[in-house]
Amino acid sequence: MVRTGRPPQHHGLRRVAEVGEGKGRLIPVGDDLFCLDGAFNIYLLGGEEPVLFEGGLSVQYPLLEEAMEDIGVDPRRIKGAFILHTHADHVMAVAKLKAQYPQIKVYASAEAKKTLEKERVWQTIMEAERGISQAVALKEGLRVPEGAAFLQVDEVLSDGASLEFGGHRLEVIATAGHSPCSISVLLDGRVLLVSDALGGWLFRSPEGPRPSFFWSLEDYISSARRLERVPCDVLCFGHNGFIRGRERIKALFEGHWRNLEALLQEVSRVKSLEDYERLSKDFAVRWYVDFLRFFPWEFHLQAVRLLVGRTLEYLGKDAILEGS
């Protein structure tokens, strides 16, 4: 790997299978890039210096190793792993891989590094992740391995950082909002990996992802607008895979903004703490579908309450939450 200031190389993109056609296998996304199929995605950039994007779940670790073997990638050759944010469903497969193959260099934002170094936070991540992995394992007939004791970030990435692996150029984009530590990566100037920075893409809906922000709605909007201005041919999410074609990507962003406006309208009608609790529970029930159904209910409900609270803060109505 080298850091580079050179223009991106434009590697070709091919028409390939869609996500959902074969869970547990690596689907080609474009030249040298693959997506581990299923509701929780990990991306592998192959070639001379393989790297991973997204950290995944512990239950995915055996699947990831097997899938890499199927396409001829030896895990011992992996040069790096990019943690795009530190939520429980986005770190543990790489944590397991790093424990097994310590030569893998882990990259993340400064905020992610601080988060992962806090023992209490890591224990909370492990507990939440265990519940998610167990639910996935139950549905898919898989075994849940023990979680890793920790995940160390080896190199901090700042906004605008440029790196090169095996002739592929990676550009880092700070995209806080969904979490304070969120980053996105532009690969070869054509493939944009956003993790959850644009929310949750439920059911691969053509109406766009459902906005999801647990840190700051203001930052989330700023990050989404920034991502919308990045020309790309493929948009890769942290859940339910990826979408190709600039017109489809444009339509997805338009749907995302409509979904955000609808959310703002609903939350704007909250007048009391009782309204807040009622709407939070209503949202939680409505959204307990697709990949979110694997989250423990109480964990999911608290996350939705936080999202509604962040929305009230954005609307200048957070005084409603006093006494909650």
Steps between C-alpha positions, in 0.01 A plus 500: 500500500618851423346838551451677173398831353461363147171505308280191552534208261170414331465124525213346305166398649314188396135396505480245780260322735281691741522476878268236639573233241744305717549583868847440636681537169698787356313667214706700247418871521757624252862449409662327802219604738267242656208517744428231760135428428222533756347770718830597666764575240878482499687608188827346380733678261712226345801534277862525604430660839159384629310720744163483675236766550247466785553287810189282500377253763681220680255250347630606158864428579497131391296594191747772409801269531331232291384751238851642468639151449238439228634791293864424575577771756719382787407693819871523578536726195252760622677831550230708663147524636296820503252551783249750361329545837500321834142385553468144627406347164797653319813391689510143629586284196806716439583489872502120475706513182751743656540270801575208267716697256664786695687624192173654375515875550175653624404847375230723649424857602650661810159488667472128422842436653398681820173308515659158457763571765236545771463167679144567616392598149662189354315281750173668398584441133575133572172448689289664228687321222455164671124544496498596132728214398294248697183613321670471161642159593158373606342601170784383277604187691847633581732481799601812692872506584632675807546873458843662489644649818563836332558672167796731467506775240850514352468811287269799534342636182421867457262661255653515153763233565607312188646149503589242239480121517606288205442780250159594643459850639293561815380845607362553850192717559397597854125436528401545865131505590389139515780476754778742597762263357348430157716515189434409137748390234513582130672219310670577168281808460201284409383283791371673815483296821280683751422237767200648691579866430179522291289294739362150468410367155205286606392234249725659234214743446506715184348768723841541661643432845326587824694783666689383807695733728595446863757777536381815323232562239672822394825312437309215334337738250833669429667163441218375276517816289874458470463138388232600250752729331749215449461357146501121516389200297443269796364585846578243771304483826574325826179300467333335200786560263546750224336676207642577156436777251509876548131548423400235755737651755355847436148364549608330822628829642176673401305230680724538803417871525128426466528244778679751721236766435224252592685415821541867590130562443399215729738602778401867469154403625641383834370735772572314822713234661209260457492576126874434484469162668198405288666595171826328596317174566299537179817555295672210675218263406483628142875473452551162667536333161767375260849509658374701799294202620827331602566767763377430855168680541602719795822600324299589188242697700766704680669577168170626356437712810843654451427571133171672584680697770766616254223608264333703774835666574534592133149646500575704813246301703736310729349667808228236462757241607568666836379261764535194277 
